[in-house]
Amino acid sequence: MKSADKIFSLFTLAVFIGLLLPVLLKDGMFLDGVTYSCISKNLANNIGELWKPHYTKTLYPAFYEHPPLVFGIQSLFFRLMGNGIYPERIYSFFTAIFVLIGIILNWKLFTNNSKFQTSYWLPILLWILTPVVFWSFGNNMLENTLSVFTVFSVYFICKALIQVKVLWLIPGGVLVLLSFLSKGFVGLFPLVSIIFYSLIFRNIKINRTILYTLLILLVPIGLLFILIFLFPESKNNITHYFNRQLIPSLRNENEITTDYRIGIILKLITELLFPLIILGIYLIRSRFTKYRTIFSYNKAAIFFICIGLSASIPIIITLKQRGYYLVPSIPFFVIGLSLFLCDPINNLIEKIPSQIKLWLKRLAIILVLFSLLLSLLSIGKINRDKEKLHDIYILTRKIPPGTIIGTIKENCSDWGLIAYLGRMGYLSLDSDNKHEYFLLNKENIIDSTLLKQYQEVSLGLLKFKLLQRIN
């Protein structure tokens, strides 16, 4: 590895640690991430089954909103580490590391035996600097695991094409199936890699392209049929997912989040603005000045950008769009953009004097140590929902696990409250029946009917009031 690559690899490591660990080591998380960790924790504690995951007793006692593979894998971390706040965080950090490794492998595959082979820090840096990426991996999103499977799937498919070894299509196809079992049809985009490769590089005969395409389709389809045959309950899970989540989303009947289909494209451009600006500067410089920029990997760059587009453009089909849906596409975009940029950036780095490189190395080491220190100082702190979490921990110490708590209808649509109660104490909320406990918001006035049946429990809550039935 060149000395400059070592220096910038250290800088990248500092950024990677600094953007992820301090957030992951703090308490508090985005709603969806808490929900997924709750389901995974339940699975680890034998509440629910892999093909019939369980959320709470009153909300999604059978959770079919997503395929269950991520919950199954994450539950292993709960089995190993217990029910504390860190299993899902460590899992999320591991997924980030595996995506990082996948980016390196793809990069080396296409820059083999060139001076840029050890410049993999560039796509990694652009990847982790993408706002939606470090946000997603800091919040335990399903897209994290999906990114692992898809980036490795593309790697094995490309390895089969470059080395002309058809056996590499088997792990590529297996990973496509794992992608599908993690997030559904959005994980199938690696299947188009062979077609893009054939069209862009034009070094594969049409009969081989057809053969490889058929094989990469047959592997996940065949394995899915075997899975359904061996585990009939898996068919029920997938069918429910289609009927409850996929089809309503395609019909725009399920949680419309935008009025404009191209909204996700605008979001994509925003997320990739930094590398796009850098590329634009070099293109303008090359076009309008005497300096000419050489781009060494045009075909490979276009190939990866096409894969990124295949992972993101189909989102316009539905009006249910979230920025984090783009996360699995980002590794491919940054690899493609980095392949365009590696030559001009390498030329720029080579002009840095040796003495300055020495100081940059020292600065990079300091930044790595600072990121680690910042991470350690984050332990025990709260990232979000401070008052709510304060009350949640008190409630989960007071009320036995598995209890259904009565509450007002307003709280039954407080999804964050439901998720935290389920995750921290396996507690459920119900506004239709009477229970041993009743939860009110702090500002709610206890009416006379409740006062005849319940008395307030003094717990020092900040946002809520807990009532207990009078015996």
C-alpha positions as CSV (number, residue, x, y, z in Angstrom):
1,M,0.0,0.0,0.0
2,K,1.3,3.4,-0.9
3,S,2.1,5.8,2.0
4,A,-0.6,8.2,0.8
5,D,-3.2,5.5,0.7
6,K,-2.2,4.5,4.3
7,I,-2.7,8.1,5.5
8,F,-6.1,8.5,3.8
9,S,-7.2,5.0,5.0
10,L,-6.5,6.3,8.6
11,F,-8.6,9.4,7.9
12,T,-11.4,7.2,6.6
13,L,-11.2,5.0,9.7
14,A,-11.5,8.0,11.9
15,V,-14.5,9.2,10.0
16,F,-16.1,5.7,10.0
17,I,-15.7,5.4,13.8
18,G,-16.6,9.0,14.5
19,L,-19.9,8.9,12.5
20,L,-21.1,5.5,13.8
21,L,-19.8,4.5,17.2
22,P,-20.7,7.6,19.3
23,V,-24.3,7.4,18.0
24,L,-24.6,3.6,18.4
25,L,-23.2,3.7,22.0
26,K,-25.9,6.2,23.1
27,D,-29.4,5.2,24.1
28,G,-32.3,6.2,22.0
29,M,-33.0,5.2,18.4
30,F,-35.3,5.9,15.4
31,L,-38.7,4.2,15.7
32,D,-38.2,1.5,13.0
33,G,-34.8,0.5,14.5
34,V,-36.4,0.1,17.9
35,T,-39.3,-1.9,16.4
36,Y,-36.9,-4.3,14.6
37,S,-34.8,-4.8,17.7
38,C,-38.0,-5.5,19.8
39,I,-39.0,-8.2,17.4
40,S,-35.5,-9.7,17.4
41,K,-35.4,-9.6,21.1
42,N,-38.7,-11.4,21.4
43,L,-37.5,-14.1,19.0
44,A,-34.4,-14.6,21.1
45,N,-36.6,-15.0,24.1
46,N,-38.8,-17.6,22.4
47,I,-41.7,-15.1,21.9
48,G,-42.8,-15.6,18.4
49,E,-41.2,-17.8,15.7
50,L,-39.0,-17.0,12.7
51,W,-41.8,-17.3,10.2
52,K,-44.3,-15.7,12.6
53,P,-42.4,-12.9,14.4
54,H,-44.1,-11.2,17.3
55,Y,-44.1,-7.4,18.1
56,T,-46.4,-6.8,21.0
57,K,-49.5,-8.5,22.4
58,T,-51.8,-5.8,21.0
59,L,-49.9,-4.5,17.9
60,Y,-48.8,-7.0,15.3
61,P,-48.8,-10.1,17.5
62,A,-47.9,-11.7,14.2
63,F,-45.6,-9.3,12.3
64,Y,-45.7,-9.8,8.5
65,E,-44.7,-6.3,7.4
66,H,-41.3,-7.5,6.3
67,P,-39.7,-10.8,5.6
68,P,-38.1,-12.2,8.8
69,L,-34.4,-13.0,8.0
70,V,-33.0,-9.8,9.6
71,F,-34.9,-10.5,12.8
72,G,-33.6,-14.1,12.9
73,I,-30.0,-13.0,12.5
74,Q,-30.3,-10.1,14.9
75,S,-31.9,-12.4,17.5
76,L,-28.6,-14.4,17.7
77,F,-26.9,-11.3,19.1
78,F,-29.6,-11.0,21.8
79,R,-29.1,-14.7,22.6
80,L,-25.4,-14.0,23.0
81,M,-25.5,-10.7,24.8
82,G,-28.8,-10.6,26.6
83,N,-31.6,-8.0,26.5
84,G,-29.5,-4.8,27.2
85,I,-29.4,-1.9,24.7
86,Y,-26.3,-3.0,22.8
87,P,-27.1,-6.2,20.9
88,E,-28.8,-4.4,18.0
89,R,-26.2,-1.7,18.1
90,I,-23.3,-4.1,17.8
91,Y,-25.2,-5.9,15.1
92,S,-25.7,-2.7,13.1
93,F,-22.0,-1.8,13.5
94,F,-21.0,-5.3,12.2
95,T,-23.3,-4.8,9.1
96,A,-21.4,-1.5,8.4
97,I,-18.1,-3.3,8.7
98,F,-19.3,-6.0,6.3
99,V,-20.5,-3.5,3.7
100,L,-17.1,-1.8,4.0
101,I,-15.4,-5.1,3.3
102,G,-17.8,-5.7,0.3
103,I,-16.8,-2.3,-1.1
104,I,-13.1,-3.2,-0.8
105,L,-13.6,-6.5,-2.6
106,N,-15.6,-5.0,-5.4
107,W,-13.0,-2.2,-5.8
108,K,-10.0,-4.6,-5.9
109,L,-11.8,-6.9,-8.4
110,F,-12.0,-4.0,-10.9
111,T,-8.7,-2.3,-10.1
112,N,-6.7,-5.5,-10.0
113,N,-2.9,-5.1,-10.5
114,S,-3.2,-1.3,-10.9
115,K,-1.8,1.6,-8.8
116,F,-5.3,2.3,-7.6
117,Q,-5.9,-1.1,-6.0
118,T,-5.2,0.2,-2.5
119,S,-7.2,3.4,-3.0
120,Y,-10.3,1.7,-1.7
121,W,-10.4,4.3,1.1
122,L,-12.0,6.7,-1.5
123,P,-15.3,4.8,-2.1
124,I,-15.4,3.9,1.6
125,L,-15.0,7.6,2.6
126,L,-17.6,8.8,0.1
127,W,-19.9,6.0,1.3
128,I,-19.7,6.7,5.1
129,L,-19.9,10.5,4.5
130,T,-23.3,10.0,2.8
131,P,-25.8,11.3,5.4
132,V,-28.5,8.7,4.8
133,V,-25.8,6.0,5.2
134,F,-24.4,6.9,8.6
135,W,-27.9,7.7,9.8
136,S,-29.2,4.3,8.7
137,F,-26.4,2.3,10.3
138,G,-26.8,4.3,13.5
139,N,-30.4,3.4,13.7
140,N,-30.6,-0.4,13.0
141,M,-32.5,-0.2,9.7
142,L,-33.3,-3.3,7.6
143,E,-31.4,-1.7,4.7
144,N,-28.1,-2.3,6.6
145,T,-28.4,-6.0,6.3
146,L,-29.8,-5.8,2.8
147,S,-26.7,-3.7,1.8
148,V,-24.4,-6.5,3.1
149,F,-26.1,-9.2,1.0
150,T,-26.4,-7.1,-2.2
151,V,-22.9,-5.7,-2.2
152,F,-21.5,-9.3,-1.8
153,S,-23.9,-10.7,-4.3
154,V,-22.7,-8.3,-7.0
155,Y,-19.1,-9.1,-6.0
156,F,-19.6,-12.9,-6.6
157,I,-21.5,-12.3,-9.8
158,C,-18.8,-10.0,-11.1
159,K,-16.1,-12.5,-10.0
160,A,-17.9,-15.2,-12.1
161,L,-17.9,-12.9,-15.1
162,I,-14.4,-11.7,-14.8
163,Q,-12.8,-15.0,-14.0
164,V,-15.2,-17.0,-16.2
165,K,-16.0,-19.3,-13.4
166,V,-19.6,-20.2,-13.3
167,L,-19.5,-21.6,-9.7
168,W,-19.2,-18.1,-8.3
169,L,-22.8,-17.5,-9.4
170,I,-23.9,-19.9,-6.7
171,P,-23.0,-17.7,-3.7
172,G,-24.2,-14.7,-5.7
173,G,-27.6,-16.3,-6.2
174,V,-27.8,-17.5,-2.5
175,L,-27.1,-13.9,-1.5
176,V,-29.9,-12.7,-3.8
177,L,-32.3,-15.0,-1.9
178,L,-31.0,-13.7,1.4
179,S,-31.6,-10.2,0.2
180,F,-35.2,-11.1,-0.7
181,L,-35.8,-12.7,2.7
182,S,-34.5,-9.5,4.3
183,K,-36.5,-6.8,2.6
184,G,-38.5,-8.4,-0.2
185,F,-38.3,-7.5,-3.9
186,V,-36.1,-4.5,-3.4
187,G,-33.2,-6.9,-2.8
188,L,-33.4,-8.5,-6.3
189,F,-31.5,-5.8,-8.2
190,P,-28.1,-7.7,-8.3
191,L,-29.8,-10.0,-10.8
192,V,-29.4,-7.4,-13.5
193,S,-25.6,-7.2,-13.0
194,I,-24.9,-9.7,-15.8
195,I,-26.9,-7.8,-18.3
196,F,-25.3,-4.5,-17.4
197,Y,-21.8,-6.1,-17.5
198,S,-22.4,-7.7,-20.9
199,L,-23.8,-4.4,-22.4
200,I,-21.1,-2.2,-21.0
201,F,-17.9,-4.3,-21.3
202,R,-18.9,-6.2,-24.4
203,N,-16.5,-9.0,-23.7
204,I,-19.0,-11.8,-23.1
205,K,-20.7,-13.6,-25.9
206,I,-24.5,-13.5,-26.0
207,N,-24.9,-17.2,-25.3
208,R,-22.8,-17.0,-22.2
209,T,-24.8,-13.9,-21.1
210,I,-28.0,-15.8,-21.5
211,L,-26.6,-18.9,-19.7
212,Y,-25.3,-16.9,-16.8
213,T,-28.5,-14.9,-16.5
214,L,-30.6,-18.1,-16.4
215,L,-28.3,-19.6,-13.8
216,I,-28.4,-16.5,-11.5
217,L,-32.2,-16.6,-11.7
218,L,-32.5,-20.3,-11.1
219,V,-30.3,-20.4,-7.9
220,P,-32.5,-18.1,-5.7
221,I,-35.8,-19.4,-7.3
222,G,-34.8,-23.0,-6.8
223,L,-33.6,-22.4,-3.2
224,L,-36.9,-20.6,-2.4
225,F,-38.9,-23.5,-3.6
226,I,-36.8,-25.9,-1.5
227,L,-37.2,-23.5,1.5
228,I,-41.0,-23.5,1.1
229,F,-41.0,-27.3,0.8
230,L,-38.9,-27.8,3.9
231,F,-40.6,-25.0,5.9
232,P,-44.2,-24.7,4.8
233,E,-44.8,-21.9,7.3
234,S,-42.4,-19.7,5.2
235,K,-45.0,-19.6,2.4
236,N,-47.5,-18.2,4.8
237,N,-45.1,-15.5,5.9
238,I,-44.2,-14.5,2.3
239,T,-47.9,-14.5,1.3
240,H,-48.9,-12.3,4.2
241,Y,-46.0,-9.9,3.3
242,F,-47.3,-9.7,-0.3
243,N,-50.8,-9.0,0.8
244,R,-50.2,-6.7,3.7
245,Q,-47.2,-4.7,2.6
246,L,-46.1,-5.1,-1.0
247,I,-49.3,-5.0,-2.9
248,P,-50.9,-2.1,-0.9
249,S,-47.6,-0.1,-1.3
250,L,-47.7,-0.7,-5.1
251,R,-51.3,0.4,-5.2
252,N,-50.4,3.5,-3.0
253,E,-52.8,2.3,-0.4
254,N,-50.2,2.0,2.4
255,E,-48.6,5.0,4.0
256,I,-48.2,7.5,1.2
257,T,-45.2,9.7,2.1
258,T,-44.8,11.9,-1.0
259,D,-46.9,13.4,-3.8
260,Y,-44.1,13.2,-6.3
261,R,-42.7,10.0,-7.7
262,I,-39.4,11.7,-8.6
263,G,-38.9,12.8,-5.0
264,I,-36.6,9.8,-4.4
265,I,-34.4,10.9,-7.3
266,L,-34.1,14.4,-5.9
267,K,-33.2,12.8,-2.5
268,L,-30.6,10.6,-4.2
269,I,-28.9,13.6,-5.9
270,T,-28.9,15.4,-2.5
271,E,-27.2,12.5,-0.8
272,L,-24.6,12.1,-3.5
273,L,-24.0,15.9,-3.9
274,F,-20.5,15.9,-2.4
275,P,-18.9,13.4,-4.9
276,L,-21.0,14.8,-7.7
277,I,-19.7,18.3,-7.1
278,I,-16.1,16.9,-7.1
279,L,-16.7,15.1,-10.4
280,G,-18.4,18.1,-11.9
281,I,-15.3,20.3,-11.0
282,Y,-13.0,17.9,-12.8
283,L,-15.3,17.7,-15.8
284,I,-15.6,21.5,-16.1
285,R,-11.9,21.9,-15.6
286,S,-11.2,19.3,-18.4
287,R,-13.7,20.9,-20.8
288,F,-12.9,24.6,-20.4
289,T,-9.2,24.7,-19.5
290,K,-6.0,23.4,-20.9
291,Y,-5.8,20.8,-18.2
292,R,-7.2,17.5,-19.3
293,T,-8.5,15.0,-16.7
294,I,-8.0,11.3,-17.5
295,F,-10.6,8.9,-16.2
296,S,-9.1,5.4,-16.2
297,Y,-12.1,3.2,-15.4
298,N,-15.0,4.6,-17.5
299,K,-16.7,1.3,-18.2
300,A,-16.4,0.0,-14.7
301,A,-17.6,3.3,-13.3
302,I,-20.7,3.3,-15.6
303,F,-21.3,-0.4,-14.7
304,F,-21.5,0.3,-10.9
305,I,-23.6,3.5,-11.4
306,C,-26.0,1.4,-13.5
307,I,-26.3,-1.1,-10.7
308,G,-26.9,1.8,-8.3
309,L,-29.7,3.1,-10.5
310,S,-31.3,-0.3,-10.7
311,A,-31.4,-0.3,-6.9
312,S,-32.9,3.2,-6.6
313,I,-34.9,4.2,-9.7
314,P,-37.6,1.4,-9.2
315,I,-38.6,3.2,-5.9
316,I,-40.5,5.7,-8.1
317,I,-43.1,3.0,-8.7
318,T,-44.7,3.7,-5.3
319,L,-45.6,6.9,-3.4
320,K,-44.3,5.3,-0.2
321,Q,-40.8,6.6,-0.3
322,R,-38.2,7.1,2.4
323,G,-34.7,8.4,2.1
324,Y,-33.2,5.3,3.7
325,Y,-34.6,3.1,0.9
326,L,-31.6,4.4,-1.0
327,V,-29.0,2.9,1.4
328,P,-28.4,-0.4,-0.6
329,S,-27.7,1.6,-3.7
330,I,-25.1,4.0,-2.3
331,P,-22.2,1.5,-2.2
332,F,-22.5,1.1,-6.0
333,F,-22.8,4.8,-6.7
334,V,-19.7,5.6,-4.7
335,I,-17.7,2.8,-6.2
336,G,-18.7,4.1,-9.7
337,L,-18.0,7.7,-8.8
338,S,-14.7,6.8,-7.2
339,L,-13.6,4.9,-10.3
340,F,-14.1,8.1,-12.2
341,L,-12.3,10.2,-9.6
342,C,-9.4,7.9,-8.5
343,D,-7.0,9.0,-11.3
344,P,-7.4,12.8,-10.8
345,I,-7.5,12.6,-7.0
346,N,-4.4,10.3,-7.1
347,N,-2.6,12.9,-9.2
348,L,-3.5,15.6,-6.7
349,I,-2.3,13.5,-3.8
350,E,1.0,12.8,-5.4
351,K,1.7,16.5,-5.5
352,I,1.6,16.8,-1.7
353,P,5.1,17.3,-0.3
354,S,6.5,14.5,1.9
355,Q,6.8,16.7,4.9
356,I,3.1,17.6,4.7
357,K,2.2,13.9,4.3
358,L,4.1,13.2,7.5
359,W,2.0,15.8,9.4
360,L,-1.2,14.4,7.7
361,K,-0.3,11.0,9.0
362,R,0.1,12.3,12.6
363,L,-3.2,14.2,12.2
364,A,-5.0,11.0,11.0
365,I,-3.7,9.0,14.0
366,I,-4.9,11.8,16.3
367,L,-8.3,11.8,14.7
368,V,-8.7,8.0,15.0
369,L,-7.8,8.3,18.7
370,F,-10.2,11.2,19.1
371,S,-13.0,9.2,17.5
372,L,-12.4,6.3,19.8
373,L,-12.4,8.6,22.9
374,L,-15.6,10.3,21.7
375,S,-17.2,6.9,21.4
376,L,-16.2,5.9,24.9
377,L,-17.5,9.2,26.3
378,S,-20.9,8.4,24.6
379,I,-21.5,5.3,26.7
380,G,-24.4,6.0,29.1
381,K,-25.6,9.1,27.3
382,I,-28.9,9.5,25.5
383,N,-29.1,10.4,21.8
384,R,-32.9,11.1,21.6
385,D,-36.2,10.7,23.5
386,K,-34.5,11.5,26.8
387,E,-37.6,12.2,28.9
388,K,-39.5,9.3,27.3
389,L,-36.7,6.8,27.9
390,H,-36.4,8.1,31.5
391,D,-40.1,7.1,32.1
392,I,-39.8,3.9,30.1
393,Y,-37.0,2.5,32.3
394,I,-39.0,3.4,35.4
395,L,-42.2,1.7,34.0
396,T,-40.3,-1.4,33.0
397,R,-38.9,-1.8,36.4
398,K,-42.3,-1.4,38.0
399,I,-44.5,-3.5,35.7
400,P,-43.8,-7.2,35.0
401,P,-42.9,-8.3,31.4
402,G,-45.8,-9.4,29.3
403,T,-48.3,-7.0,31.0
404,I,-50.9,-5.2,28.9
405,I,-51.3,-1.6,30.1
406,G,-54.6,0.3,29.7
407,T,-54.2,3.8,28.2
408,I,-55.9,6.5,26.2
409,K,-56.4,6.2,22.4
410,E,-53.8,8.9,21.8
411,N,-51.0,6.7,23.3
412,C,-52.0,3.8,21.1
413,S,-50.8,5.7,18.1
414,D,-47.6,6.9,19.8
415,W,-45.5,4.4,17.9
416,G,-42.3,5.4,19.6
417,L,-43.8,4.8,23.1
418,I,-45.1,1.4,21.9
419,A,-41.7,0.4,20.5
420,Y,-39.7,1.4,23.6
421,L,-42.2,-0.3,26.0
422,G,-41.9,-3.5,23.9
423,R,-38.2,-3.3,23.5
424,M,-37.3,-2.5,27.1
425,G,-39.9,-4.4,29.0
426,Y,-42.2,-6.5,26.7
427,L,-45.1,-4.3,27.7
428,S,-48.1,-3.6,25.4
429,L,-50.8,-0.9,25.3
430,D,-54.5,-1.2,24.9
431,S,-57.2,1.4,25.0
432,D,-60.3,-0.8,24.6
433,N,-60.2,-3.0,27.8
434,K,-59.6,-2.5,31.5
435,H,-56.2,-3.7,32.9
436,E,-54.2,-3.6,36.2
437,Y,-52.3,-0.5,35.1
438,F,-53.4,2.6,33.2
439,L,-51.1,5.0,31.5
440,L,-51.9,8.7,31.0
441,N,-49.9,11.6,29.6
442,K,-48.6,14.1,32.2
443,E,-51.0,16.8,31.0
444,N,-54.1,14.6,31.1
445,I,-56.6,15.2,34.0
446,I,-57.7,12.0,35.8
447,D,-61.5,12.0,35.5
448,S,-63.8,10.9,38.3
449,T,-64.5,7.5,36.7
450,L,-60.8,6.5,36.7
451,L,-60.4,7.8,40.3
452,K,-63.0,5.4,41.5
453,Q,-61.1,2.4,40.0
454,Y,-57.5,3.5,40.0
455,Q,-55.0,5.4,42.1
456,E,-51.9,7.2,40.9
457,V,-48.5,5.5,41.6
458,S,-45.8,8.0,42.5
459,L,-42.8,7.1,40.4
460,G,-41.3,10.4,39.4
461,L,-42.3,10.2,35.8
462,L,-41.6,13.2,33.5
463,K,-44.0,12.7,30.6
464,F,-46.6,10.2,31.9
465,K,-48.7,9.2,34.9
466,L,-49.2,5.6,35.9
467,L,-52.4,4.5,37.6
468,Q,-52.9,1.1,39.3
469,R,-56.2,-0.6,39.9
470,I,-57.6,-0.2,43.5
471,N,-58.1,-3.7,45.0
